[in-house]
């Protein structure tokens, strides 16, 4: 098994959650999302981001508006809908539970290896 593949899959698993958190802070342009995700080492490309944003919009979790740009074509800025904010609240609760459970399991492994 290849560790890099597993690491990529773990990051992909939280991509939607991270994107929704970025959008929850206020209007955001897709290239700004890509930049933040990349700097956080959650590698994502436009070919992954745009279909995900479309799926979130079709689900009613995010919306967008076009804003004219003085330096080129209009830009699409994304925002979280009220439904999206509620959905993200549920994801936050799940995330907190997963982190707590994972830490407990890791701590138990460490305790077991100290006894050996």
Backbone as XML, in Angstrom:
<?xml version="1.0"?>
<chain id="A" units="angstrom">
  <residue number="1" name="UNK">
    <atom name="N" x="0.837" y="-1.179" z="0.000"/>
    <atom name="CA" x="0.000" y="0.000" z="0.000"/>
    <atom name="C" x="0.884" y="1.244" z="0.000"/>
  </residue>
  <residue number="2" name="UNK">
    <atom name="N" x="0.441" y="2.265" z="-0.683"/>
    <atom name="CA" x="1.207" y="3.501" z="-0.829"/>
    <atom name="C" x="0.677" y="4.561" z="0.140"/>
  </residue>
  <residue number="3" name="UNK">
    <atom name="N" x="1.537" y="5.056" z="1.031"/>
    <atom name="CA" x="1.092" y="6.028" z="2.031"/>
    <atom name="C" x="0.591" y="7.317" z="1.391"/>
  </residue>
  <residue number="4" name="UNK">
    <atom name="N" x="1.237" y="7.746" z="0.297"/>
    <atom name="CA" x="0.814" y="8.991" z="-0.359"/>
    <atom name="C" x="-0.620" y="8.893" z="-0.854"/>
  </residue>
  <residue number="5" name="UNK">
    <atom name="N" x="-1.004" y="7.749" z="-1.384"/>
    <atom name="CA" x="-2.384" y="7.570" z="-1.856"/>
    <atom name="C" x="-3.378" y="7.685" z="-0.704"/>
  </residue>
  <residue number="6" name="UNK">
    <atom name="N" x="-3.049" y="7.092" z="0.423"/>
    <atom name="CA" x="-3.930" y="7.160" z="1.585"/>
    <atom name="C" x="-4.021" y="8.585" z="2.103"/>
  </residue>
  <residue number="7" name="UNK">
    <atom name="N" x="-2.903" y="9.292" z="2.129"/>
    <atom name="CA" x="-2.910" y="10.685" z="2.577"/>
    <atom name="C" x="-3.777" y="11.545" z="1.665"/>
  </residue>
  <residue number="8" name="UNK">
    <atom name="N" x="-3.680" y="11.350" z="0.366"/>
    <atom name="CA" x="-4.501" y="12.095" z="-0.594"/>
    <atom name="C" x="-5.979" y="11.809" z="-0.354"/>
  </residue>
  <residue number="9" name="UNK">
    <atom name="N" x="-6.311" y="10.548" z="-0.135"/>
    <atom name="CA" x="-7.716" y="10.177" z="0.099"/>
    <atom name="C" x="-8.252" y="10.797" z="1.388"/>
  </residue>
  <residue number="10" name="UNK">
    <atom name="N" x="-7.411" y="10.871" z="2.420"/>
    <atom name="CA" x="-7.840" y="11.495" z="3.674"/>
    <atom name="C" x="-8.128" y="12.979" z="3.448"/>
  </residue>
  <residue number="11" name="UNK">
    <atom name="N" x="-7.268" y="13.648" z="2.691"/>
    <atom name="CA" x="-7.476" y="15.075" z="2.417"/>
    <atom name="C" x="-8.718" y="15.301" z="1.556"/>
  </residue>
  <residue number="12" name="UNK">
    <atom name="N" x="-8.911" y="14.439" z="0.559"/>
    <atom name="CA" x="-10.097" y="14.565" z="-0.293"/>
    <atom name="C" x="-11.370" y="14.399" z="0.522"/>
  </residue>
  <residue number="13" name="UNK">
    <atom name="N" x="-11.310" y="13.555" z="1.536"/>
    <atom name="CA" x="-12.478" y="13.285" z="2.363"/>
    <atom name="C" x="-12.977" y="14.502" z="3.122"/>
  </residue>
  <residue number="14" name="UNK">
    <atom name="N" x="-12.104" y="15.462" z="3.369"/>
    <atom name="CA" x="-12.527" y="16.649" z="4.107"/>
    <atom name="C" x="-12.586" y="17.893" z="3.225"/>
  </residue>
  <residue number="15" name="UNK">
    <atom name="N" x="-12.430" y="17.713" z="1.937"/>
    <atom name="CA" x="-12.403" y="18.842" z="1.009"/>
    <atom name="C" x="-13.697" y="19.663" z="1.056"/>
  </residue>
  <residue number="16" name="UNK">
    <atom name="N" x="-14.835" y="19.022" z="0.958"/>
    <atom name="CA" x="-16.115" y="19.728" z="0.968"/>
    <atom name="C" x="-16.288" y="20.511" z="2.271"/>
  </residue>
  <residue number="17" name="UNK">
    <atom name="N" x="-15.926" y="19.891" z="3.384"/>
    <atom name="CA" x="-16.002" y="20.532" z="4.698"/>
    <atom name="C" x="-15.135" y="21.793" z="4.739"/>
  </residue>
  <residue number="18" name="UNK">
    <atom name="N" x="-13.913" y="21.699" z="4.246"/>
    <atom name="CA" x="-13.002" y="22.852" z="4.237"/>
    <atom name="C" x="-13.515" y="23.959" z="3.308"/>
  </residue>
  <residue number="19" name="UNK">
    <atom name="N" x="-14.004" y="23.588" z="2.151"/>
    <atom name="CA" x="-14.529" y="24.571" z="1.197"/>
    <atom name="C" x="-15.712" y="25.316" z="1.815"/>
  </residue>
  <residue number="20" name="UNK">
    <atom name="N" x="-16.590" y="24.595" z="2.462"/>
    <atom name="CA" x="-17.753" y="25.248" z="3.071"/>
    <atom name="C" x="-17.313" y="26.202" z="4.185"/>
  </residue>
  <residue number="21" name="UNK">
    <atom name="N" x="-16.266" y="25.841" z="4.928"/>
    <atom name="CA" x="-15.759" y="26.743" z="5.970"/>
    <atom name="C" x="-15.164" y="28.009" z="5.367"/>
  </residue>
  <residue number="22" name="UNK">
    <atom name="N" x="-14.472" y="27.874" z="4.267"/>
    <atom name="CA" x="-13.904" y="29.052" z="3.599"/>
    <atom name="C" x="-15.034" y="29.975" z="3.135"/>
  </residue>
  <residue number="23" name="UNK">
    <atom name="N" x="-16.047" y="29.389" z="2.516"/>
    <atom name="CA" x="-17.171" y="30.181" z="2.003"/>
    <atom name="C" x="-17.964" y="30.805" z="3.156"/>
  </residue>
  <residue number="24" name="UNK">
    <atom name="N" x="-18.034" y="30.131" z="4.298"/>
    <atom name="CA" x="-18.810" y="30.630" z="5.440"/>
    <atom name="C" x="-18.281" y="31.951" z="5.970"/>
  </residue>
  <residue number="25" name="UNK">
    <atom name="N" x="-17.034" y="32.285" z="5.680"/>
    <atom name="CA" x="-16.445" y="33.540" z="6.173"/>
    <atom name="C" x="-16.924" y="34.750" z="5.381"/>
  </residue>
  <residue number="26" name="UNK">
    <atom name="N" x="-17.525" y="34.525" z="4.228"/>
    <atom name="CA" x="-18.013" y="35.636" z="3.406"/>
    <atom name="C" x="-17.773" y="35.357" z="1.937"/>
  </residue>
  <residue number="27" name="UNK">
    <atom name="N" x="-18.177" y="36.289" z="1.095"/>
    <atom name="CA" x="-18.045" y="36.114" z="-0.353"/>
    <atom name="C" x="-16.610" y="35.763" z="-0.719"/>
  </residue>
  <residue number="28" name="UNK">
    <atom name="N" x="-16.476" y="34.740" z="-1.548"/>
    <atom name="CA" x="-15.132" y="34.285" z="-1.914"/>
    <atom name="C" x="-15.112" y="33.830" z="-3.371"/>
  </residue>
  <residue number="29" name="UNK">
    <atom name="N" x="-14.026" y="34.144" z="-4.021"/>
    <atom name="CA" x="-13.781" y="33.806" z="-5.413"/>
    <atom name="C" x="-13.077" y="32.445" z="-5.455"/>
  </residue>
  <residue number="30" name="UNK">
    <atom name="N" x="-13.372" y="31.635" z="-6.456"/>
    <atom name="CA" x="-12.849" y="30.272" z="-6.521"/>
    <atom name="C" x="-11.322" y="30.210" z="-6.479"/>
  </residue>
  <residue number="31" name="UNK">
    <atom name="N" x="-10.637" y="31.120" z="-7.168"/>
    <atom name="CA" x="-9.174" y="31.049" z="-7.163"/>
    <atom name="C" x="-8.618" y="31.343" z="-5.765"/>
  </residue>
  <residue number="32" name="UNK">
    <atom name="N" x="-9.328" y="32.145" z="-4.966"/>
    <atom name="CA" x="-8.908" y="32.385" z="-3.585"/>
    <atom name="C" x="-9.081" y="31.113" z="-2.748"/>
  </residue>
  <residue number="33" name="UNK">
    <atom name="N" x="-10.138" y="30.365" z="-3.032"/>
    <atom name="CA" x="-10.329" y="29.086" z="-2.346"/>
    <atom name="C" x="-9.185" y="28.135" z="-2.678"/>
  </residue>
  <residue number="34" name="UNK">
    <atom name="N" x="-8.854" y="28.046" z="-3.969"/>
    <atom name="CA" x="-7.768" y="27.167" z="-4.397"/>
    <atom name="C" x="-6.463" y="27.533" z="-3.703"/>
  </residue>
  <residue number="35" name="UNK">
    <atom name="N" x="-6.194" y="28.815" z="-3.618"/>
    <atom name="CA" x="-4.961" y="29.285" z="-2.992"/>
    <atom name="C" x="-4.915" y="28.903" z="-1.507"/>
  </residue>
  <residue number="36" name="UNK">
    <atom name="N" x="-6.017" y="29.117" z="-0.808"/>
    <atom name="CA" x="-6.041" y="28.788" z="0.624"/>
    <atom name="C" x="-5.928" y="27.288" z="0.850"/>
  </residue>
  <residue number="37" name="UNK">
    <atom name="N" x="-6.638" y="26.512" z="0.064"/>
    <atom name="CA" x="-6.574" y="25.057" z="0.206"/>
    <atom name="C" x="-5.161" y="24.546" z="-0.074"/>
  </residue>
  <residue number="38" name="UNK">
    <atom name="N" x="-4.535" y="25.071" z="-1.106"/>
    <atom name="CA" x="-3.177" y="24.656" z="-1.461"/>
    <atom name="C" x="-2.194" y="25.036" z="-0.355"/>
  </residue>
  <residue number="39" name="UNK">
    <atom name="N" x="-2.330" y="26.243" z="0.185"/>
    <atom name="CA" x="-1.417" y="26.666" z="1.246"/>
    <atom name="C" x="-1.615" y="25.840" z="2.513"/>
  </residue>
  <residue number="40" name="UNK">
    <atom name="N" x="-2.802" y="25.276" z="2.680"/>
    <atom name="CA" x="-3.081" y="24.402" z="3.824"/>
    <atom name="C" x="-2.720" y="22.944" z="3.524"/>
  </residue>
  <residue number="41" name="UNK">
    <atom name="N" x="-2.107" y="22.713" z="2.368"/>
    <atom name="CA" x="-1.685" y="21.375" z="1.919"/>
    <atom name="C" x="-2.846" y="20.435" z="1.659"/>
  </residue>
  <residue number="42" name="UNK">
    <atom name="N" x="-3.989" y="21.020" z="1.315"/>
    <atom name="CA" x="-5.119" y="20.230" z="0.829"/>
    <atom name="C" x="-5.141" y="20.484" z="-0.666"/>
  </residue>
  <residue number="43" name="UNK">
    <atom name="N" x="-4.430" y="19.633" z="-1.377"/>
    <atom name="CA" x="-4.233" y="19.836" z="-2.798"/>
    <atom name="C" x="-5.533" y="19.607" z="-3.558"/>
  </residue>
  <residue number="44" name="UNK">
    <atom name="N" x="-5.861" y="20.589" z="-4.362"/>
    <atom name="CA" x="-7.068" y="20.505" z="-5.172"/>
    <atom name="C" x="-6.811" y="21.289" z="-6.451"/>
  </residue>
  <residue number="45" name="UNK">
    <atom name="N" x="-7.405" y="20.842" z="-7.529"/>
    <atom name="CA" x="-7.267" y="21.523" z="-8.816"/>
    <atom name="C" x="-8.638" y="22.036" z="-9.248"/>
  </residue>
  <residue number="46" name="UNK">
    <atom name="N" x="-8.629" y="22.950" z="-10.216"/>
    <atom name="CA" x="-9.887" y="23.525" z="-10.701"/>
    <atom name="C" x="-10.861" y="22.451" z="-11.148"/>
  </residue>
  <residue number="47" name="UNK">
    <atom name="N" x="-10.339" y="21.395" z="-11.758"/>
    <atom name="CA" x="-11.184" y="20.312" z="-12.253"/>
    <atom name="C" x="-11.907" y="19.554" z="-11.153"/>
  </residue>
  <residue number="48" name="UNK">
    <atom name="N" x="-11.446" y="19.701" z="-9.928"/>
    <atom name="CA" x="-12.120" y="19.114" z="-8.766"/>
    <atom name="C" x="-13.004" y="20.147" z="-8.092"/>
  </residue>
  <residue number="49" name="UNK">
    <atom name="N" x="-12.507" y="21.369" z="-7.957"/>
    <atom name="CA" x="-13.216" y="22.416" z="-7.223"/>
    <atom name="C" x="-14.529" y="22.817" z="-7.895"/>
  </residue>
  <residue number="50" name="UNK">
    <atom name="N" x="-14.502" y="23.115" z="-9.182"/>
    <atom name="CA" x="-15.701" y="23.629" z="-9.841"/>
    <atom name="C" x="-16.873" y="22.646" z="-9.839"/>
  </residue>
  <residue number="51" name="UNK">
    <atom name="N" x="-16.643" y="21.356" z="-10.115"/>
    <atom name="CA" x="-17.782" y="20.417" z="-10.003"/>
    <atom name="C" x="-18.328" y="20.323" z="-8.569"/>
  </residue>
  <residue number="52" name="UNK">
    <atom name="N" x="-17.434" y="20.423" z="-7.584"/>
    <atom name="CA" x="-17.883" y="20.389" z="-6.199"/>
    <atom name="C" x="-18.724" y="21.624" z="-5.866"/>
  </residue>
  <residue number="53" name="UNK">
    <atom name="N" x="-18.292" y="22.787" z="-6.317"/>
    <atom name="CA" x="-19.064" y="24.013" z="-6.101"/>
    <atom name="C" x="-20.428" y="23.936" z="-6.791"/>
  </residue>
  <residue number="54" name="UNK">
    <atom name="N" x="-20.455" y="23.366" z="-7.976"/>
    <atom name="CA" x="-21.722" y="23.194" z="-8.700"/>
    <atom name="C" x="-22.650" y="22.265" z="-7.929"/>
  </residue>
  <residue number="55" name="UNK">
    <atom name="N" x="-22.103" y="21.178" z="-7.399"/>
    <atom name="CA" x="-22.920" y="20.237" z="-6.623"/>
    <atom name="C" x="-23.462" y="20.908" z="-5.357"/>
  </residue>
  <residue number="56" name="UNK">
    <atom name="N" x="-22.628" y="21.696" z="-4.686"/>
    <atom name="CA" x="-23.077" y="22.404" z="-3.482"/>
    <atom name="C" x="-24.173" y="23.417" z="-3.814"/>
  </residue>
  <residue number="57" name="UNK">
    <atom name="N" x="-24.038" y="24.083" z="-4.963"/>
    <atom name="CA" x="-25.052" y="25.049" z="-5.380"/>
    <atom name="C" x="-26.364" y="24.346" z="-5.713"/>
  </residue>
  <residue number="58" name="UNK">
    <atom name="N" x="-26.294" y="23.255" z="-6.462"/>
    <atom name="CA" x="-27.503" y="22.515" z="-6.824"/>
    <atom name="C" x="-28.198" y="21.923" z="-5.600"/>
  </residue>
  <residue number="59" name="UNK">
    <atom name="N" x="-27.424" y="21.679" z="-4.553"/>
    <atom name="CA" x="-27.988" y="21.165" z="-3.303"/>
    <atom name="C" x="-28.563" y="22.278" z="-2.436"/>
  </residue>
  <residue number="60" name="UNK">
    <atom name="N" x="-28.376" y="23.534" z="-2.851"/>
    <atom name="CA" x="-28.910" y="24.661" z="-2.102"/>
    <atom name="C" x="-28.043" y="25.092" z="-0.927"/>
  </residue>
  <residue number="61" name="UNK">
    <atom name="N" x="-26.803" y="24.608" z="-0.869"/>
    <atom name="CA" x="-25.926" y="24.916" z="0.253"/>
    <atom name="C" x="-25.089" y="26.171" z="0.027"/>
  </residue>
  <residue number="62" name="UNK">
    <atom name="N" x="-24.788" y="26.458" z="-1.228"/>
    <atom name="CA" x="-24.063" y="27.682" z="-1.567"/>
    <atom name="C" x="-24.782" y="28.384" z="-2.705"/>
  </residue>
  <residue number="63" name="UNK">
    <atom name="N" x="-24.504" y="29.656" z="-2.840"/>
    <atom name="CA" x="-25.028" y="30.444" z="-3.947"/>
    <atom name="C" x="-23.877" y="31.284" z="-4.463"/>
  </residue>
  <residue number="64" name="UNK">
    <atom name="N" x="-24.093" y="31.949" z="-5.573"/>
    <atom name="CA" x="-23.051" y="32.817" z="-6.095"/>
    <atom name="C" x="-23.671" y="34.033" z="-6.751"/>
  </residue>
  <residue number="65" name="UNK">
    <atom name="N" x="-22.826" y="35.026" z="-6.944"/>
    <atom name="CA" x="-23.255" y="36.198" z="-7.705"/>
    <atom name="C" x="-22.091" y="36.618" z="-8.585"/>
  </residue>
  <residue number="66" name="UNK">
    <atom name="N" x="-22.433" y="37.206" z="-9.717"/>
    <atom name="CA" x="-21.425" y="37.707" z="-10.635"/>
    <atom name="C" x="-21.070" y="39.138" z="-10.248"/>
  </residue>
  <residue number="67" name="UNK">
    <atom name="N" x="-19.779" y="39.428" z="-10.232"/>
    <atom name="CA" x="-19.301" y="40.771" z="-9.906"/>
    <atom name="C" x="-18.379" y="41.220" z="-11.033"/>
  </residue>
  <residue number="68" name="UNK">
    <atom name="N" x="-18.666" y="42.396" z="-11.568"/>
    <atom name="CA" x="-17.827" y="42.945" z="-12.629"/>
    <atom name="C" x="-16.406" y="43.169" z="-12.121"/>
  </residue>
  <residue number="69" name="UNK">
    <atom name="N" x="-15.428" y="42.956" z="-12.998"/>
    <atom name="CA" x="-14.025" y="43.137" z="-12.642"/>
    <atom name="C" x="-13.404" y="44.163" z="-13.572"/>
  </residue>
  <residue number="70" name="UNK">
    <atom name="N" x="-12.628" y="45.066" z="-13.011"/>
    <atom name="CA" x="-11.964" y="46.081" z="-13.839"/>
    <atom name="C" x="-10.781" y="45.496" z="-14.594"/>
  </residue>
  <residue number="71" name="UNK">
    <atom name="N" x="-10.338" y="44.317" z="-14.184"/>
    <atom name="CA" x="-9.150" y="43.732" z="-14.813"/>
    <atom name="C" x="-9.460" y="42.520" z="-15.687"/>
  </residue>
  <residue number="72" name="UNK">
    <atom name="N" x="-10.711" y="42.329" z="-16.075"/>
    <atom name="CA" x="-11.047" y="41.189" z="-16.923"/>
    <atom name="C" x="-12.521" y="40.875" z="-16.870"/>
  </residue>
  <residue number="73" name="UNK">
    <atom name="N" x="-12.857" y="39.616" z="-17.151"/>
    <atom name="CA" x="-14.274" y="39.224" z="-17.166"/>
    <atom name="C" x="-14.876" y="39.252" z="-15.757"/>
  </residue>
  <residue number="74" name="UNK">
    <atom name="N" x="-16.208" y="39.226" z="-15.663"/>
    <atom name="CA" x="-16.860" y="39.197" z="-14.343"/>
    <atom name="C" x="-16.406" y="37.970" z="-13.553"/>
  </residue>
  <residue number="75" name="UNK">
    <atom name="N" x="-16.437" y="38.093" z="-12.244"/>
    <atom name="CA" x="-16.037" y="37.000" z="-11.359"/>
    <atom name="C" x="-17.256" y="36.475" z="-10.602"/>
  </residue>
  <residue number="76" name="UNK">
    <atom name="N" x="-17.223" y="35.185" z="-10.347"/>
    <atom name="CA" x="-18.293" y="34.527" z="-9.604"/>
    <atom name="C" x="-17.843" y="34.414" z="-8.140"/>
  </residue>
  <residue number="77" name="UNK">
    <atom name="N" x="-18.600" y="35.055" z="-7.242"/>
    <atom name="CA" x="-18.304" y="35.008" z="-5.814"/>
    <atom name="C" x="-19.330" y="34.131" z="-5.111"/>
  </residue>
  <residue number="78" name="UNK">
    <atom name="N" x="-18.829" y="33.211" z="-4.291"/>
    <atom name="CA" x="-19.676" y="32.230" z="-3.612"/>
    <atom name="C" x="-19.983" y="32.654" z="-2.187"/>
  </residue>
  <residue number="79" name="UNK">
    <atom name="N" x="-21.200" y="32.333" z="-1.737"/>
    <atom name="CA" x="-21.624" y="32.557" z="-0.352"/>
    <atom name="C" x="-22.374" y="31.321" z="0.119"/>
  </residue>
  <residue number="80" name="UNK">
    <atom name="N" x="-22.430" y="31.159" z="1.421"/>
    <atom name="CA" x="-23.176" y="30.068" z="2.025"/>
    <atom name="C" x="-24.635" y="30.497" z="2.184"/>
  </residue>
  <residue number="81" name="UNK">
    <atom name="N" x="-25.552" y="29.628" z="1.866"/>
    <atom name="CA" x="-26.970" y="29.905" z="2.092"/>
    <atom name="C" x="-27.300" y="29.596" z="3.559"/>
  </residue>
  <residue number="82" name="UNK">
    <atom name="N" x="-28.488" y="29.956" z="3.991"/>
    <atom name="CA" x="-28.922" y="29.604" z="5.352"/>
    <atom name="C" x="-28.931" y="28.084" z="5.525"/>
  </residue>
  <residue number="83" name="UNK">
    <atom name="N" x="-29.405" y="27.395" z="4.495"/>
    <atom name="CA" x="-29.412" y="25.926" z="4.531"/>
    <atom name="C" x="-27.981" y="25.401" z="4.625"/>
  </residue>
  <residue number="84" name="UNK">
    <atom name="N" x="-27.070" y="26.043" z="3.901"/>
    <atom name="CA" x="-25.662" y="25.647" z="3.949"/>
    <atom name="C" x="-25.061" y="25.868" z="5.322"/>
  </residue>
  <residue number="85" name="UNK">
    <atom name="N" x="-25.434" y="26.966" z="5.973"/>
    <atom name="CA" x="-24.923" y="27.248" z="7.320"/>
    <atom name="C" x="-25.407" y="26.174" z="8.303"/>
  </residue>
  <residue number="86" name="UNK">
    <atom name="N" x="-26.665" y="25.770" z="8.181"/>
    <atom name="CA" x="-27.196" y="24.705" z="9.043"/>
    <atom name="C" x="-26.490" y="23.380" z="8.767"/>
  </residue>
  <residue number="87" name="UNK">
    <atom name="N" x="-26.283" y="23.084" z="7.496"/>
    <atom name="CA" x="-25.596" y="21.862" z="7.085"/>
    <atom name="C" x="-24.177" y="21.846" z="7.648"/>
  </residue>
  <residue number="88" name="UNK">
    <atom name="N" x="-23.486" y="22.987" z="7.541"/>
    <atom name="CA" x="-22.119" y="23.087" z="8.042"/>
    <atom name="C" x="-22.084" y="22.911" z="9.558"/>
  </residue>
  <residue number="89" name="UNK">
    <atom name="N" x="-23.097" y="23.406" z="10.252"/>
    <atom name="CA" x="-23.183" y="23.184" z="11.695"/>
    <atom name="C" x="-23.213" y="21.703" z="12.039"/>
  </residue>
  <residue number="90" name="UNK">
    <atom name="N" x="-23.966" y="20.934" z="11.252"/>
    <atom name="CA" x="-24.003" y="19.477" z="11.443"/>
    <atom name="C" x="-22.665" y="18.833" z="11.148"/>
  </residue>
  <residue number="91" name="UNK">
    <atom name="N" x="-21.988" y="19.325" z="10.107"/>
    <atom name="CA" x="-20.663" y="18.803" z="9.786"/>
    <atom name="C" x="-19.661" y="19.140" z="10.888"/>
  </residue>
  <residue number="92" name="UNK">
    <atom name="N" x="-19.772" y="20.332" z="11.456"/>
    <atom name="CA" x="-18.888" y="20.721" z="12.560"/>
    <atom name="C" x="-19.031" y="19.752" z="13.737"/>
  </residue>
  <residue number="93" name="UNK">
    <atom name="N" x="-20.268" y="19.418" z="14.054"/>
    <atom name="CA" x="-20.510" y="18.482" z="15.156"/>
    <atom name="C" x="-19.885" y="17.119" z="14.841"/>
  </residue>
  <residue number="94" name="UNK">
    <atom name="N" x="-20.077" y="16.646" z="13.624"/>
    <atom name="CA" x="-19.500" y="15.365" z="13.218"/>
    <atom name="C" x="-17.978" y="15.421" z="13.274"/>
  </residue>
  <residue number="95" name="UNK">
    <atom name="N" x="-17.400" y="16.534" z="12.800"/>
    <atom name="CA" x="-15.943" y="16.697" z="12.827"/>
    <atom name="C" x="-15.424" y="16.623" z="14.270"/>
  </residue>
  <residue number="96" name="UNK">
    <atom name="N" x="-16.069" y="17.346" z="15.176"/>
    <atom name="CA" x="-15.648" y="17.339" z="16.575"/>
    <atom name="C" x="-15.690" y="15.923" z="17.150"/>
  </residue>
  <residue number="97" name="UNK">
    <atom name="N" x="-16.739" y="15.178" z="16.826"/>
    <atom name="CA" x="-16.860" y="13.798" z="17.300"/>
    <atom name="C" x="-15.764" y="12.912" z="16.713"/>
  </residue>
  <residue number="98" name="UNK">
    <atom name="N" x="-15.483" y="13.087" z="15.412"/>
    <atom name="CA" x="-14.433" y="12.288" z="14.765"/>
    <atom name="C" x="-13.060" y="12.579" z="15.358"/>
  </residue>
  <residue number="99" name="UNK">
    <atom name="N" x="-12.769" y="13.847" z="15.582"/>
    <atom name="CA" x="-11.474" y="14.223" z="16.162"/>
    <atom name="C" x="-11.343" y="13.618" z="17.552"/>
  </residue>
  <residue number="100" name="UNK">
    <atom name="N" x="-12.387" y="13.739" z="18.355"/>
    <atom name="CA" x="-12.361" y="13.193" z="19.713"/>
    <atom name="C" x="-12.172" y="11.673" z="19.684"/>
  </residue>
  <residue number="101" name="UNK">
    <atom name="N" x="-12.922" y="10.989" z="18.842"/>
    <atom name="CA" x="-12.825" y="9.532" z="18.745"/>
    <atom name="C" x="-11.447" y="9.095" z="18.264"/>
  </residue>
  <residue number="102" name="UNK">
    <atom name="N" x="-10.935" y="9.801" z="17.271"/>
    <atom name="CA" x="-9.626" y="9.458" z="16.722"/>
    <atom name="C" x="-8.533" y="9.654" z="17.761"/>
  </residue>
  <residue number="103" name="UNK">
    <atom name="N" x="-8.596" y="10.764" z="18.497"/>
    <atom name="CA" x="-7.599" y="11.017" z="19.541"/>
    <atom name="C" x="-7.653" y="9.930" z="20.610"/>
  </residue>
  <residue number="104" name="UNK">
    <atom name="N" x="-8.854" y="9.493" z="20.947"/>
    <atom name="CA" x="-9.013" y="8.439" z="21.952"/>
    <atom name="C" x="-8.374" y="7.136" z="21.479"/>
  </residue>
  <residue number="105" name="UNK">
    <atom name="N" x="-8.612" y="6.786" z="20.230"/>
    <atom name="CA" x="-8.053" y="5.546" z="19.675"/>
    <atom name="C" x="-6.528" y="5.625" z="19.617"/>
  </residue>
  <residue number="106" name="UNK">
    <atom name="N" x="-5.997" y="6.766" z="19.190"/>
    <atom name="CA" x="-4.542" y="6.937" z="19.114"/>
    <atom name="C" x="-3.930" y="6.875" z="20.513"/>
  </residue>
  <residue number="107" name="UNK">
    <atom name="N" x="-4.579" y="7.521" z="21.480"/>
    <atom name="CA" x="-4.071" y="7.500" z="22.861"/>
    <atom name="C" x="-4.067" y="6.075" z="23.408"/>
  </residue>
  <residue number="108" name="UNK">
    <atom name="N" x="-5.102" y="5.285" z="23.113"/>
    <atom name="CA" x="-5.162" y="3.892" z="23.567"/>
    <atom name="C" x="-4.040" y="3.065" z="22.950"/>
  </residue>
  <residue number="109" name="UNK">
    <atom name="N" x="-3.710" y="3.332" z="21.698"/>
    <atom name="CA" x="-2.610" y="2.620" z="21.041"/>
    <atom name="C" x="-1.294" y="2.951" z="21.729"/>
  </residue>
  <residue number="110" name="UNK">
    <atom name="N" x="-1.110" y="4.222" z="22.051"/>
    <atom name="CA" x="0.128" y="4.651" z="22.708"/>
    <atom name="C" x="0.250" y="4.012" z="24.089"/>
  </residue>
  <residue number="111" name="UNK">
    <atom name="N" x="-0.884" y="3.942" z="24.822"/>
    <atom name="CA" x="-0.874" y="3.295" z="26.143"/>
    <atom name="C" x="-0.513" y="1.830" z="26.013"/>
  </residue>
  <residue number="112" name="UNK">
    <atom name="N" x="-1.090" y="1.153" z="25.026"/>
    <atom name="CA" x="-0.849" y="-0.270" z="24.826"/>
    <atom name="C" x="0.609" y="-0.539" z="24.475"/>
  </residue>
  <residue number="113" name="UNK">
    <atom name="N" x="1.217" y="0.350" z="23.652"/>
    <atom name="CA" x="2.601" y="0.117" z="23.256"/>
    <atom name="C" x="3.566" y="0.391" z="24.409"/>
  </residue>
  <residue number="114" name="UNK">
    <atom name="N" x="3.173" y="1.233" z="25.370"/>
    <atom name="CA" x="4.022" y="1.495" z="26.545"/>
    <atom name="C" x="4.028" y="0.296" z="27.477"/>
  </residue>
  <residue number="115" name="UNK">
    <atom name="N" x="2.907" y="-0.461" z="27.519"/>
    <atom name="CA" x="2.812" y="-1.636" z="28.375"/>
    <atom name="C" x="3.646" y="-2.794" z="27.834"/>
  </residue>
  <residue number="116" name="UNK">
    <atom name="N" x="3.873" y="-2.796" z="26.524"/>
    <atom name="CA" x="4.589" y="-3.921" z="25.881"/>
    <atom name="C" x="6.044" y="-3.956" z="26.226"/>
  </residue>
</chain>
